[in-house]
Amino acid sequence: MQFIENKTFDEIQIGDCAELTRTLKPEDIELFAVMSGDVNPAHVDAEYASSDMFHKVIAHGMWGGALISAVLGTELPGPGTIYLNQNFSFRRPVGLGDTVTIRVSVAQKSAEHHHVTLDCVCTNQNGETVIEGQAEVIAPTEKVRRPRVALPEVHLHERGARFNDLIAATSSLAPVSTAVVHPCDALSLEGALEAGAKGMIVPVLVGPKAKIETTAAEIGRELSGVEIVDAPHSHAAAETAVALARAGKVHMLMKGKLHTDELLEPVVNKDTGLRTERRMSHVFVLDVPSYPKPLLISDAAINIFPDLQTKADIVQNAIDLALALGIDVPKVAVLSAVETVTPSIPSTLDAAGLCKMAERGQITGGVIDGPLAFDNAVSTSAADAKGIQSPVAGQADILIVPDLEAGNMVAKQLIYLAGADAAGLVLGARIPIVLTSRADGVMSRLASAAMAQLFVHHRAAGGLS
């Protein structure tokens, strides 16, 4: 265990010194900006900073000041120190990657009030002074020795940022006519109308007209200019929406206030539905705060215990979506409990089969590896610890789960324990289906609509298998 121990006034001698060294990293600047609210573009906007007088991103001046405070509070004099005065002279900027040594040395002591004056100098890796000044403190008179507190690991994450990027990516695309099925609650109607206002969809509201109008009045939204196709109840709304899609009048479906089974029943009808040769599957797209990029998980909502051919379709659907979202070569990790092919664990055999199918061109557009355990799929350190050499391990874009139960648990754990935001689509039908949970907010619905819009345009441009 590490301890922090002070020097009392009586122990302190003129010339005593203490120091610490810190290298400036991007997260230091971001954390300081979050804590202080100082978002001066010289510190947080690389494009602006490149044209500023220093031509690079630099630290906040008081970042160095805070490090001086850290030396005074933890080293010299240490715990029990009371700050009285501090002056700074800023000599040079501190840029990303600079290593700064902060040194304080005792210049004066005054016994009357236990005052101590310390010279403070910060130098960079070249020995150049970047900050200098003096601090005046009241030194402690009693000895303190305490365990050093372990600081929590901090992950900086702007909630919704990646979903906002998805929405922004649709700005140049034409809106897609979309049947919104039974939008008879505030969230589903608000999400559809907001997607329409942002130019992602042209909403066609399918359901009981009176209920839809009542819901619109409750949330204060106008329906003028919005097409409503009257249907007496949710079952009829789903059937009507599928008929509109078969007739080519809409090119997306969006789930409203109805059960998923109700929506999909007419979709999967062999004679009047929207089936294709490929098996339909659901893809979660998650914005996980601790993961550096969007994470796709499939299938966690439709196929309960998929066989190998169904899994091949699940993989291809997920790859097609990743391509539409702008991921050039999606990395697909086929998950199991272990990372070796084990006959007693069927999911490892499926993983090996999927890899071979990709090798033979039966699955295209991505790089596939498996079996991989969850940690090896998303953590390079976990993969390195087990000696796994793979272009996918530790950097997966897509996780293919063994079955619906596993996928649902993985996705929900990331949402409720890791703070992930989720959006979702059903693919493999003639048109994409925006399938969100009834608990999902407007942002999830907008992100799902944006993904579907990107998918429709990417497919129309011939970009999918």
Secondary structure as UniProt FT lines:
FT   STRAND          3..5
FT   TURN            9..11
FT   TURN            14..15
FT   STRAND          17..23
FT   HELIX           26..36
FT   HELIX           41..44
FT   HELIX           46..51
FT   TURN            53..54
FT   HELIX           61..74
FT   TURN            79..80
FT   STRAND          82..90
FT   TURN            96..97
FT   STRAND          99..110
FT   TURN            111..114
FT   STRAND          115..123
FT   TURN            125..126
FT   STRAND          129..138
FT   STRAND          145..147
FT   TURN            159..160
FT   HELIX           161..169
FT   TURN            170..172
FT   STRAND          176..181
FT   HELIX           186..197
FT   TURN            198..199
FT   STRAND          201..207
FT   HELIX           209..218
FT   TURN            219..220
FT   TURN            224..225
FT   STRAND          227..230
FT   HELIX           234..246
FT   TURN            247..248
FT   STRAND          252..255
FT   HELIX           260..267
FT   TURN            270..272
FT   STRAND          281..287
FT   TURN            289..290
FT   STRAND          295..298
FT   HELIX           308..324
FT   TURN            325..326
FT   STRAND          331..335
FT   TURN            343..344
FT   HELIX           346..359
FT   TURN            360..361
FT   STRAND          367..372
FT   HELIX           374..378
FT   HELIX           380..385
FT   TURN            386..387
FT   TURN            393..394
FT   STRAND          398..400
FT   HELIX           404..417
FT   STRAND          421..427
FT   STRAND          433..434
FT   TURN            438..439
FT   HELIX           442..460
FT   TURN            461..462
//
